Amino acid sequence: MTQPVLEQFDTVRTTVSFPKTLIERGQHFVDVGIVPSRNALIVAALESFLDELEGAEIDRQFAAMADDEAYRAFASSEAEAFAESDWEALTIAEGQGHEAG
């Protein structure tokens, strides 16, 4: 028999307050069996929300790199350093593609 979702992880018990309508909306999915419990629903929702926030943070960091002169100089230097080997790899790959076809 599989363990309940939360028994697979270290957990911390906490108390939070939610708007009544939010609990009612979530309870519907517990009642129809889509999620096993209100707690599992909240954990899944929080994980999803944090994944979105972390993804947005990564996007912000990449966007900041576009304005970072030191990074742009480094990236350009690295691209130049590997240009010849990149070209060789491309021509080899293209040659193999034509042979397979």
C-alpha positions in Angstrom: 0.0 0.0 0.0 1.3 3.4 -0.9 2.1 6.0 1.8 0.0 9.1 2.0 1.7 12.0 0.1 2.9 13.9 3.2 4.3 10.8 4.9 7.0 10.8 2.2 8.4 14.1 3.4 9.4 15.8 6.6 6.5 18.0 7.5 5.8 20.9 9.8 2.4 21.5 11.2 1.2 25.1 10.9 -2.0 27.1 11.2 -3.2 29.3 8.4 -6.4 31.1 7.7 -8.1 31.0 4.3 -11.1 32.8 2.8 -14.2 30.6 3.3 -15.0 30.7 -0.5 -11.5 29.4 -1.3 -12.0 26.5 1.1 -15.4 25.7 -0.4 -13.9 25.7 -3.9 -11.1 23.4 -2.9 -13.4 21.1 -0.9 -15.4 20.4 -4.1 -12.3 18.6 -5.6 -11.8 16.6 -2.4 -15.5 15.6 -2.3 -15.5 14.4 -5.9 -12.3 12.5 -5.3 -9.9 14.4 -7.6 -7.6 15.1 -4.6 -7.4 12.8 -1.5 -7.6 15.6 1.1 -7.8 19.3 1.6 -4.2 19.2 2.9 -3.0 17.5 -0.3 -4.8 20.1 -2.3 -3.1 22.9 -0.4 0.3 21.3 -0.7 -0.1 20.8 -4.5 -1.4 24.3 -5.0 1.5 25.8 -3.0 4.0 23.8 -4.8 2.6 24.9 -8.1 2.6 28.5 -7.1 6.2 28.3 -5.8 7.2 26.7 -9.1 5.7 29.6 -11.0 7.5 32.2 -8.7 10.8 30.4 -9.0 10.4 30.2 -12.8 9.6 33.9 -12.9 12.7 34.6 -10.7 14.9 32.7 -13.1 13.4 34.6 -16.1 14.1 37.9 -14.2 17.7 36.9 -13.7 18.2 36.0 -17.4 16.6 39.3 -18.4 19.1 41.1 -16.1 21.9 39.3 -17.9 21.0 41.0 -21.1 21.9 44.4 -19.6 25.0 43.1 -17.8 28.0 44.3 -19.8 30.4 42.0 -18.0 28.3 39.0 -18.8 27.7 40.0 -22.4 31.5 40.4 -22.9 32.1 37.0 -21.3 29.4 35.3 -23.4 30.8 36.9 -26.6 34.3 35.8 -25.7 33.1 32.2 -25.0 31.1 32.1 -28.3 34.2 33.2 -30.2 36.4 30.6 -28.4 34.1 27.8 -29.4 33.1 29.0 -32.8 35.4 26.7 -34.7 34.5 23.6 -32.8 30.8 24.5 -33.0 31.2 24.8 -36.8 33.0 21.5 -37.0 30.3 19.8 -35.0 27.6 21.3 -37.2 29.2 20.1 -40.4 29.7 16.6 -39.0 26.1 16.4 -37.9 24.9 17.7 -41.2 27.0 15.2 -43.0 25.6 12.4 -40.9 22.1 13.6 -41.5 22.6 13.4 -45.3 24.1 9.9 -45.0 21.1 8.6 -43.0 18.6 10.0 -45.4 
